[in-house]
Amino acid sequence: MRRNHGTTPKTTRILGSLLLLAAAGVFTLGAAPAAQAAVPTPLDRVVPAPASVRPGGAPYRLTWATGVHVDDSAEVRRIGAYLTGILRPSTGYPLPITTGQDAGGTGGIRLHLAQGDFGAEGYRLHSDPAGVTITASAPAGLFHGVQTLRQLLPAAVEKKSAQAGPWQIAGGTVEDRPRYSYRGAMLDVSRHFFTVAQVKRYIDQLALYKINELHLHLSDDQGWRIAVDSWPRLATYGGSTEVGGGEGGYYTKAEYREIVSYAASRYLEVVPEIDMPGHTNAALASYAELNCNGTAPPLYTGTQVGFSSLCVPKEVTYTFADDVIRELAALTPGRYLHIGGDEAHSTSHADYVKFMDRVQPIVAKYGKTVIGWHQLTGAHPAKGALAQYWGLDSTSAAEKAQVVQAAQNGTGLILSPADRVYLDMKYTSSTGLGTKWAGYVEVQRSYDWNPGTYLPGAPASAIQGVEAPLWSETLRTTADIEYMAFPRLPGAAELGWSPAATHNWNTYKLRLAAQAPRWDALGITYYRSPQVPWPEN
């Protein structure tokens, strides 16, 4: 083979210098020029938008010498370990964790708890050439600050193998805290069952966008998904199928605790839902005595709604409710227990009110706060209860007025308008997954509304936050979940977290587009909406 002997000593020296630069992470052969690659992500290009950004000064650069310095507390150490678990595989750096006095004045990345006007979840992130410090008054704030730090690093930081870098964090200060205390996402595991591993993956994705509530829809006509010792056939029989006739499944108590614990490690609170008195065919099929006629119906694998109801006059119904709520409350350290209450079309209004009047005190007896779908406002919401509004822009004025009246009387509201943030709605007529009963919901429509003014007349103090539900009639796989959630989920998260003054579609769509390389690095399947100026692949 003929060899090229035309390389001069000068060329050899240049190539050698370039290779040294590449090894240092300054220049990557076959990639963008070093000057372009070295530009750090601006502090204001994160999702959700921070409350305050003051850019300025030179960036901080991670190197082999970088350490992670944490306060000497178990919880802060855990957050430090979480951060290094993300950074070490992609940077290849050792990133040792130091605590206590060892952490003082040593530069690197510091996680620090201190008194300040941060609230329960706020934080301050400051970056300069000496290091990055995240300060908060509670661990949740530090964790949310870590999510911002992730987004300020190149998307390749999310990969599980060593990448070239460089790893820079823009100079300046971010001061941030949430607009609403409740920022939720619901996953329907009843229509189709999703494993513990699948739920954990979704939890990690929610955490990246500072969502703090995971609402699990654990029962419906098509399946019962949580073990209940006092009524075992709920899970073993009622959980044995799903939409389309698949094998279904359910969580053992140990598996449910595992989900709760994993969510807590990401500062998400699990909100379990047992939907009552309607959406109960799986329970009715499991126990004949829950039916007014004493006959159990067959298991159901379709997608219709409104045909099932617990037998309100029977006392066994309340024994059942007490047992289920007691066992589920004992498994759930969070504040809330969701009792459903929607689409109870087979329950008379009088029976519906009677049922809710009996069941809400049971929730309180076991130390939990009631959440119900907004139909609860047609009964007598308990003191402190939250109503989750899932109506449409076009919902009747009378129905909206009922919700507003309850809010004026002290009932808190979680906003989940179906034609805005139901993540299972098709994007367009050509979307293969999802349903369209609430209309098509493209990315701009999902983002472009204000929770604070959505229900005129509802007091601002009543709005507790926003939740993006994901119903699973058509969803079977993790890729299905992700395709419907992304890119709409980050917008719902921003509506819940960011100040109203930051809300602007034209700037948001640019920040959203910049998330795509991160999703690619994380292996997230997403819909490339034509409304978003995605970067070229």
C-alpha angles and dihedrals in degrees: 000000000000113000127211108241094173096103109114124211088250091055090048091053091050092050090048091052091049091051090051090051090049091051089052091053094247098109132020120202111234092018136092118304114280095246091056095043091050096059105110122225110269114251092241096054097088133105122259094038111245121242094237133011126185109180119196146126133029121317128253116244125208113227140165087278095056117117132185111234119197139177114263097259129109094236096050090046089054090053089049090051090049090053095048089047087063098040105041100063095050101037096038088219121136094228097189117208116231127185142199118356090355087069097058119112096342100120120222118099116330128194110197137174116212141152113271147119093287102113121209095312109018127108145177121229118195123183130186135143091280095059149288123281124192112194127186139153094232134031093247088063092052090050092051089048089055089056089055090048090053091055092048090059122074115280090246088073086081094063122103097225131062114283131193102247140161095210110205134162115205117247121254141059134292118195112187145168133159126269092215131029093217115064108161147174124194125211118196107216093167104072088045122009120235123198127240090257092053092050091049091053090053090048090056090051092049091050092056088065097043096252109160106185127065110193110197115199097212103173139036142135092289101047149357110220110185129071114242113189095204092051104030098168090066088077104024095047105014090047096049098096144029141191109320094020101281122155095265117195142204141224119255113222089258091052092049090050088051090055091047092049093047091049090050090053086059092044094252122135116217115231108195119204128205104182113221151213091357128033086052107121093118089058094042090051090050097051122030093197091068089067121083091228093046092238122118115227120223121269112273127227102169131094105241119121138205101041101103133071139168113240102262098192094054118093091213087069090067093043086055093047092047093050094047095045092045094052095042093047090052089055095046121071092184125102100247142067118185116214098185111216100178129129094008089160093150092055119081116236091247091051091046092055091045091050095049091046089055099042103044093065089052090059090050091047089062094048101258135123116237122243118183136168111268093268083080086078088068088065126040110294111213119245108279094014121144123221118207110215113213101163127121135251084257097049111131119276089236093057092046090047090055090055092045091049090053090050090051088052093054106273111137120229133221111194119222105150105188096220090053112034108012096119093201093067113108115255093220139347089274096056108118097205131053137034132273108208090117093042133257113313115200122186097265093050090049091054104033104084135084119234090202094062102025095103106038111218096026108123114247088233090061095060105093096174150279134297129192110209122203114199116196109211089122100024122097108152141044089252089056091053092049096046092056095040098046126099094007099056096067089054092055088048090053092050088056098042112030128075114260089242091067093056109115125136095206093058095034094057089058092051090045092051089054089061093066097084088051091052089048090052090049093047093242116161111223143170113253097218114202087223091070123071096228118192116254114267 
